[in-house]
Amino acid sequence: MKQTMPQLPKGFPTKERLATLRLEMDYELAVLFEAMEASDDVQMRLSKDKLRALREQWLQTRA
């Protein structure tokens, strides 16, 4: 699950999309934690950017 899931069709149930986003966020938080432990500034920045994008998708899905 290295990449964010592509946009799903509009008919995709919201509940399932939120569950998918939650899994993606959990995974990316684990990646961020590992990067923080390793003091990997590049990976920390990438993970934070991905988490911001996932957050935006979460907010759009919930709206």
Buried (B, 14 or more C-beta within 10 A) or exposed (E): EEEBEEEEEEEEEEEEBBEBBEEBBEBBEEBBEEBEEEEBEEBBEBBEEBBEEBEEBBEEBEE
